[in-house]
Amino acid sequence: MAVGLKIPKSIGGTAMSMTGKCLCGAVSFTAESVKRETHACHCGMCRRWAGSPLFGVSVGKVEFDGDDNIAVYVSSDWAERGFCKNCGTNLFYRLRQTGDHILLAGSFDDQAELPLVGEIYIDQKPPGYEFAGDHPRQTEKEFLASIGMA
């Protein structure tokens, strides 16, 4: 998410409500209008933060319980990243201007409904792994063009 914009939502998937939590359970959430799809971001910032590609899920709305246990790191002029103060679980990427959330796929209670449907910043992906599947893979330039930033 190096540019701080939404992961593309155009691939499909039925929106639904889902729950999740951090590793220690100090923070839980209910997300509404969850897109039934996961996108992987290979940009250097996401990889450093997540320890791997960021597997993000777009949601329309999210309510947190235990939000006093959430720490927020402002990672750029346009975005911030939230995590549990107790256990360190990365929870979300949030656009500062709009408040839109991308939740980390691993924080959802039921991940069976969240297939990988796209990858961005594929040109920044290190050579040590590949994801199977026939889904769109965009370079930084292609992704920025697709959102009108190139």
C-alpha positions in Angstrom: 0.0 0.0 0.0 2.9 2.4 -0.6 0.7 5.0 -2.2 -1.9 4.9 0.5 -4.9 4.1 -1.6 -7.5 1.3 -1.5 -6.7 -2.1 -2.6 -8.8 -2.7 -5.8 -12.3 -3.9 -5.0 -13.3 -4.6 -8.6 -12.7 -8.4 -8.7 -15.9 -9.5 -7.1 -17.0 -11.3 -3.9 -20.2 -10.8 -1.9 -20.0 -8.3 0.9 -20.8 -9.7 4.4 -20.3 -9.3 8.1 -17.3 -10.9 9.8 -15.6 -10.9 13.2 -12.0 -11.2 14.3 -9.5 -10.4 17.0 -5.8 -10.1 17.8 -3.7 -12.9 19.1 -4.2 -12.2 22.8 -7.9 -11.3 22.4 -7.5 -7.8 23.9 -8.9 -6.3 20.7 -11.8 -7.8 18.8 -13.8 -6.4 15.9 -17.0 -6.7 13.8 -16.6 -5.7 10.2 -19.5 -4.9 7.9 -19.5 -5.0 4.1 -16.5 -7.3 4.0 -15.4 -8.1 0.5 -15.0 -11.9 0.2 -11.5 -11.5 -1.2 -7.9 -11.0 -0.2 -5.3 -8.9 -2.0 -1.6 -9.2 -1.3 0.6 -6.2 -1.3 4.3 -6.8 -1.9 5.6 -3.2 -1.4 8.5 -2.8 0.9 6.6 -0.9 3.6 3.9 -3.6 3.9 6.5 -6.4 3.8 8.5 -4.8 6.6 5.4 -4.1 8.7 3.7 -7.5 8.2 6.9 -9.6 8.1 5.6 -10.9 4.7 3.3 -9.6 2.1 0.3 -7.8 3.6 -2.8 -9.8 3.0 -5.5 -7.2 3.1 -9.3 -7.3 3.1 -11.4 -4.3 2.3 -14.3 -3.5 4.6 -17.0 -0.9 4.5 -17.2 -0.4 8.3 -15.4 -1.8 11.4 -16.2 -1.5 15.1 -13.5 -2.4 17.6 -13.9 -3.7 21.1 -10.9 -3.0 23.3 -9.8 -0.1 21.2 -7.9 1.3 24.1 -5.5 -1.6 23.4 -4.9 -0.4 19.8 -1.7 1.6 19.0 -1.6 3.5 15.7 1.6 4.2 13.7 1.4 7.0 11.1 3.3 5.4 8.3 2.9 8.1 5.6 1.1 11.3 4.9 -2.0 9.3 3.8 -2.1 6.2 5.9 -1.7 4.7 9.4 -1.4 1.2 10.6 -3.0 -0.2 13.8 -1.9 -3.0 16.0 -2.5 -4.5 19.5 -0.4 -2.9 22.2 -0.4 -6.1 24.2 0.5 -8.8 21.7 1.6 -6.8 18.6 -0.9 -8.3 16.2 -1.2 -6.1 13.1 -4.9 -5.3 12.6 -5.4 -2.6 10.0 -4.2 -0.2 7.4 -6.3 3.0 7.5 -6.4 5.8 5.0 -6.1 9.0 7.1 -8.2 11.3 4.9 -11.2 8.9 4.4 -11.0 6.5 7.4 -11.3 3.5 5.0 -9.9 0.3 6.6 -8.0 -2.6 5.1 -8.0 -5.3 7.7 -5.3 -8.0 7.8 -6.8 -11.3 6.6 -5.1 -13.3 9.4 -7.1 -11.4 12.0 -10.5 -12.7 10.9 -12.0 -15.6 12.8 -13.1 -17.4 9.6 -10.6 -17.0 6.8 -12.1 -19.7 4.6 -14.3 -17.1 2.8 -11.3 -14.9 1.9 -9.6 -16.3 -1.2 -6.5 -14.5 -2.7 -7.7 -12.7 -5.8 -5.0 -10.3 -6.6 -1.4 -9.0 -6.0 0.0 -5.5 -6.2 3.6 -4.2 -6.3 4.6 -7.6 -7.8 7.8 -6.0 -9.1 8.9 -5.4 -5.5 8.3 -9.0 -4.4 11.4 -10.8 -3.4 12.3 -13.9 -5.4 11.9 -16.3 -2.5 8.2 -17.1 -2.9 5.3 -17.3 -5.5 1.6 -17.5 -5.0 -0.3 -20.0 -7.0 -3.5 -19.2 -8.9 -4.6 -17.3 -11.9 -5.3 -13.8 -10.6 -4.2 -10.3 -11.5 -0.7 -9.3 -10.6 0.1 -5.7 -11.0 3.5 -3.9 -10.9 3.7 -0.6 -9.0 3.3 1.3 -12.2 0.3 -0.8 -13.3 -1.4 -0.4 -9.9 -0.8 3.3 -9.8 -2.2 3.7 -13.3 -5.3 1.6 -12.4 -6.1 4.1 -9.6 -5.3 7.2 -11.6 -2.0 8.0 -9.9 0.4 7.4 -12.8 
